Amino acid sequence: SIRIIDFILNKLFFLLIISFALCACPFESNVPLEAKPVEAVDSSLLGYWYGIVKDGSDFFGIEALDISRQSDSVYSIIRYGKGIKDDFILPDTSYFSGYTSYIGQQRYMNVEGYILLVSPSGKKKTEVKKQKVYYLSALDIKNDTLRVRTITEDFSKKKNFNSATELKELVEKLTTEGKNIYDEQYSLYYRRIPRPKSH
């Protein structure tokens, strides 16, 4: 009976981890905070950034960001992390591009990515569409530590914006009012380390 209790407790703990991971999501915006890149690439952001463990942040293992120059104003971003598939925790590598912009003194990264939308299309058929989205993260760098705070999906009831200006004005209004618009789970610290030979 002790084995059965251990089995149940392990399953409950695993379900708790999954529910914690699924309850918080970053905001997937249809527009960036700035319509196009206007800031030059900042060399202080370039490099391999390894996630700093904090309580609860390493359930699925640490993540890392590999940030390099894609053009004069655009970054190439590789995120090394973990994902869940069925009952397994697997390595999860994602590729993005991004560019920085400012609201007041706060620097943001407009991270461009893609999601797949699956919808029914006729009898027993599905249609898969690729849609561009932007993830928006406040960046703060001090010495060799990078703080990334990603805007949460619940920061606004409005989900689609007509322009980058409209979104930027809302983010500025909320932050000026002192509202927390960031997702705790996707607010992480990273330390710059030498790029591992395997990457």
ZAROKOL-922541 format. One record per residue (C-alpha): residue number from 1; residue in three letters; y, z, x. Coordinates in steps of 0.001 Angstrom, whole numbers, padded with zeros to 6 digits. Layout:
BEGIN
+------+------+---------+---------+---------+
: resi : resn :      yy :      zz :      xx :
+------+------+---------+---------+---------+
:  NUM :  ALA :       Y :       Z :       X :
...
+------+------+---------+---------+---------+
This chain:
BEGIN
+------+------+---------+---------+---------+
: resi : resn :      yy :      zz :      xx :
+------+------+---------+---------+---------+
:    1 :  SER :  000000 :  000000 :  000000 :
:    2 :  ILE :  002349 :  000519 :  002987 :
:    3 :  ARG :  001819 : -003152 :  003921 :
:    4 :  ILE :  002709 : -004239 :  000377 :
:    5 :  ILE :  005892 : -002128 :  000430 :
:    6 :  ASP :  006833 : -003544 :  003856 :
:    7 :  PHE :  006206 : -007071 :  002557 :
:    8 :  ILE :  008400 : -006457 : -000516 :
:    9 :  LEU :  011173 : -004867 :  001541 :
:   10 :  ASN :  011122 : -007771 :  004018 :
:   11 :  LYS :  011325 : -010291 :  001160 :
:   12 :  LEU :  014185 : -008365 : -000483 :
:   13 :  PHE :  016061 : -008189 :  002816 :
:   14 :  PHE :  015600 : -011943 :  003328 :
:   15 :  LEU :  016866 : -012645 : -000221 :
:   16 :  LEU :  019853 : -010390 :  000416 :
:   17 :  ILE :  020657 : -012374 :  003558 :
:   18 :  ILE :  020403 : -015668 :  001667 :
:   19 :  SER :  022558 : -014449 : -001226 :
:   20 :  PHE :  025164 : -013168 :  001255 :
:   21 :  ALA :  025209 : -016555 :  002979 :
:   22 :  LEU :  025521 : -018486 : -000269 :
:   23 :  CYS :  028201 : -016395 : -001933 :
:   24 :  ALA :  031021 : -017373 :  000404 :
:   25 :  CYS :  031997 : -020947 :  001097 :
:   26 :  PRO :  034865 : -022627 :  002865 :
:   27 :  PHE :  037284 : -024701 :  000795 :
:   28 :  GLU :  036365 : -028400 :  000812 :
:   29 :  SER :  039718 : -030098 :  000323 :
:   30 :  ASN :  040308 : -033688 : -000736 :
:   31 :  VAL :  043473 : -033741 :  001419 :
:   32 :  PRO :  044432 : -032220 :  004798 :
:   33 :  LEU :  047454 : -029954 :  005373 :
:   34 :  GLU :  049184 : -032789 :  007231 :
:   35 :  ALA :  048724 : -036409 :  006118 :
:   36 :  LYS :  048082 : -037636 :  009672 :
:   37 :  PRO :  047978 : -036248 :  013205 :
:   38 :  VAL :  051421 : -035385 :  014572 :
:   39 :  GLU :  050609 : -032825 :  017300 :
:   40 :  ALA :  049316 : -033796 :  020728 :
:   41 :  VAL :  045935 : -032417 :  021787 :
:   42 :  ASP :  046365 : -028943 :  023306 :
:   43 :  SER :  044197 : -028626 :  026416 :
:   44 :  SER :  043925 : -024838 :  025881 :
:   45 :  LEU :  041690 : -025549 :  022844 :
:   46 :  LEU :  039289 : -027759 :  024788 :
:   47 :  GLY :  035977 : -026390 :  026024 :
:   48 :  TYR :  032812 : -024651 :  024933 :
:   49 :  TRP :  033451 : -021623 :  022699 :
:   50 :  TYR :  030633 : -019130 :  022112 :
:   51 :  GLY :  030686 : -016944 :  018993 :
:   52 :  ILE :  031348 : -013233 :  019518 :
:   53 :  VAL :  028908 : -011077 :  017547 :
:   54 :  LYS :  030378 : -008799 :  014914 :
:   55 :  ASP :  028541 : -006729 :  012307 :
:   56 :  GLY :  026833 : -009031 :  009826 :
:   57 :  SER :  027915 : -012275 :  011506 :
:   58 :  ASP :  024722 : -012932 :  013406 :
:   59 :  PHE :  022108 : -012828 :  010625 :
:   60 :  PHE :  021092 : -016383 :  011509 :
:   61 :  GLY :  022028 : -016372 :  015162 :
:   62 :  ILE :  025233 : -017014 :  017002 :
:   63 :  GLU :  027167 : -020235 :  016708 :
:   64 :  ALA :  029230 : -022179 :  019196 :
:   65 :  LEU :  031959 : -024803 :  019108 :
:   66 :  ASP :  032253 : -027622 :  021632 :
:   67 :  ILE :  035797 : -029017 :  021406 :
:   68 :  SER :  036824 : -032123 :  023350 :
:   69 :  ARG :  039575 : -034754 :  023255 :
:   70 :  GLN :  038819 : -037727 :  020977 :
:   71 :  SER :  042283 : -039297 :  021307 :
:   72 :  ASP :  045827 : -038186 :  022171 :
:   73 :  SER :  046093 : -036231 :  018903 :
:   74 :  VAL :  042514 : -035875 :  017588 :
:   75 :  TYR :  039756 : -033480 :  018665 :
:   76 :  SER :  036006 : -034040 :  018605 :
:   77 :  ILE :  034281 : -030863 :  017380 :
:   78 :  ILE :  030567 : -030108 :  017587 :
:   79 :  ARG :  029408 : -026954 :  015813 :
:   80 :  TYR :  026106 : -025486 :  016951 :
:   81 :  GLY :  024789 : -023007 :  014416 :
:   82 :  LYS :  021845 : -022130 :  012188 :
:   83 :  GLY :  020867 : -023254 :  008699 :
:   84 :  ILE :  018265 : -022263 :  006105 :
:   85 :  LYS :  015592 : -024673 :  004893 :
:   86 :  ASP :  013011 : -023197 :  002525 :
:   87 :  ASP :  011911 : -019966 :  004255 :
:   88 :  PHE :  012892 : -021104 :  007737 :
:   89 :  ILE :  016000 : -020585 :  009813 :
:   90 :  LEU :  016612 : -023758 :  011826 :
:   91 :  PRO :  019141 : -024982 :  014370 :
:   92 :  ASP :  021994 : -026782 :  012624 :
:   93 :  THR :  024343 : -029069 :  014550 :
:   94 :  SER :  027389 : -030586 :  012807 :
:   95 :  TYR :  029857 : -033177 :  014085 :
:   96 :  PHE :  033511 : -033267 :  013054 :
:   97 :  SER :  036871 : -034586 :  014091 :
:   98 :  GLY :  040095 : -032684 :  013578 :
:   99 :  TYR :  043773 : -032408 :  014324 :
:  100 :  THR :  046248 : -029560 :  014372 :
:  101 :  SER :  049329 : -028948 :  012262 :
:  102 :  TYR :  051626 : -026004 :  011657 :
:  103 :  ILE :  052877 : -023965 :  008738 :
:  104 :  GLY :  055708 : -021939 :  010251 :
:  105 :  GLN :  054323 : -020423 :  013456 :
:  106 :  GLN :  050689 : -020566 :  012309 :
:  107 :  ARG :  048570 : -023371 :  013751 :
:  108 :  TYR :  045838 : -024907 :  011584 :
:  109 :  MET :  042990 : -027249 :  012383 :
:  110 :  ASN :  042412 : -029957 :  009758 :
:  111 :  VAL :  038674 : -030537 :  010201 :
:  112 :  GLU :  037384 : -033812 :  008781 :
:  113 :  GLY :  033787 : -033890 :  007590 :
:  114 :  TYR :  031568 : -035512 :  004996 :
:  115 :  ILE :  029434 : -034191 :  002168 :
:  116 :  LEU :  026751 : -035988 :  000177 :
:  117 :  LEU :  027145 : -036064 : -003604 :
:  118 :  VAL :  023949 : -036654 : -005566 :
:  119 :  SER :  024213 : -037688 : -009224 :
:  120 :  PRO :  021819 : -039146 : -011819 :
:  121 :  SER :  021969 : -042919 : -012143 :
:  122 :  GLY :  019738 : -044364 : -014853 :
:  123 :  LYS :  016130 : -043476 : -015520 :
:  124 :  LYS :  014637 : -041342 : -012755 :
:  125 :  LYS :  017174 : -042655 : -010255 :
:  126 :  THR :  019830 : -040841 : -008328 :
:  127 :  GLU :  022954 : -042103 : -006655 :
:  128 :  VAL :  024053 : -040642 : -003334 :
:  129 :  LYS :  027688 : -040935 : -002287 :
:  130 :  LYS :  029292 : -039864 :  000969 :
:  131 :  GLN :  032655 : -038146 :  000430 :
:  132 :  LYS :  035230 : -037179 :  003035 :
:  133 :  VAL :  036432 : -033569 :  002881 :
:  134 :  TYR :  038707 : -031400 :  004979 :
:  135 :  TYR :  037997 : -027835 :  006080 :
:  136 :  LEU :  041187 : -025959 :  006932 :
:  137 :  SER :  041195 : -023224 :  009553 :
:  138 :  ALA :  043942 : -021082 :  011041 :
:  139 :  LEU :  043653 : -020944 :  014836 :
:  140 :  ASP :  044886 : -018212 :  017161 :
:  141 :  ILE :  044183 : -018272 :  020877 :
:  142 :  LYS :  044728 : -015463 :  023345 :
:  143 :  ASN :  043470 : -015675 :  026920 :
:  144 :  ASP :  039912 : -017026 :  026571 :
:  145 :  THR :  039385 : -015859 :  022989 :
:  146 :  LEU :  039765 : -018164 :  019996 :
:  147 :  ARG :  040070 : -016765 :  016481 :
:  148 :  VAL :  039159 : -019146 :  013648 :
:  149 :  ARG :  039909 : -018189 :  010033 :
:  150 :  THR :  038762 : -020730 :  007454 :
:  151 :  ILE :  040431 : -021035 :  004052 :
:  152 :  THR :  038051 : -019908 :  001292 :
:  153 :  GLU :  037119 : -022006 : -001745 :
:  154 :  ASP :  038520 : -019259 : -004004 :
:  155 :  PHE :  042027 : -019269 : -002534 :
:  156 :  SER :  043267 : -021355 : -005502 :
:  157 :  LYS :  042071 : -022267 : -008991 :
:  158 :  LYS :  043241 : -025801 : -008295 :
:  159 :  LYS :  040608 : -027744 : -006347 :
:  160 :  ASN :  042112 : -031244 : -006077 :
:  161 :  PHE :  045556 : -031904 : -004675 :
:  162 :  ASN :  047734 : -035000 : -005013 :
:  163 :  SER :  049051 : -034853 : -001459 :
:  164 :  ALA :  048967 : -032980 :  001818 :
:  165 :  THR :  052495 : -031743 :  001039 :
:  166 :  GLU :  051366 : -030151 : -002232 :
:  167 :  LEU :  048496 : -028311 : -000511 :
:  168 :  LYS :  050675 : -027259 :  002421 :
:  169 :  GLU :  053328 : -025822 :  000079 :
:  170 :  LEU :  050704 : -023755 : -001773 :
:  171 :  VAL :  049167 : -022395 :  001455 :
:  172 :  GLU :  052657 : -021539 :  002738 :
:  173 :  LYS :  053562 : -019781 : -000536 :
:  174 :  LEU :  050365 : -017690 : -000590 :
:  175 :  THR :  050554 : -016685 :  003077 :
:  176 :  THR :  054251 : -015805 :  002729 :
:  177 :  GLU :  053299 : -013541 : -000215 :
:  178 :  GLY :  050740 : -011825 :  002054 :
:  179 :  LYS :  047685 : -013080 :  000128 :
:  180 :  ASN :  044416 : -013273 :  002048 :
:  181 :  ILE :  043316 : -016890 :  001664 :
:  182 :  TYR :  040629 : -016746 :  004337 :
:  183 :  ASP :  036869 : -016448 :  003972 :
:  184 :  GLU :  035596 : -013345 :  005769 :
:  185 :  GLN :  032233 : -014942 :  006548 :
:  186 :  TYR :  033894 : -017976 :  008125 :
:  187 :  SER :  036417 : -015967 :  010126 :
:  188 :  LEU :  035014 : -015704 :  013608 :
:  189 :  TYR :  035995 : -015020 :  017203 :
:  190 :  TYR :  034822 : -017228 :  020053 :
:  191 :  ARG :  034973 : -016786 :  023819 :
:  192 :  ARG :  035296 : -019737 :  026174 :
:  193 :  ILE :  032319 : -020006 :  028521 :
:  194 :  PRO :  031087 : -022753 :  030852 :
:  195 :  ARG :  029418 : -025543 :  028860 :
:  196 :  PRO :  025610 : -025041 :  028941 :
:  197 :  LYS :  023722 : -027771 :  030824 :
:  198 :  SER :  021652 : -028576 :  027690 :
:  199 :  HIS :  024811 : -029740 :  025816 :
+------+------+---------+---------+---------+
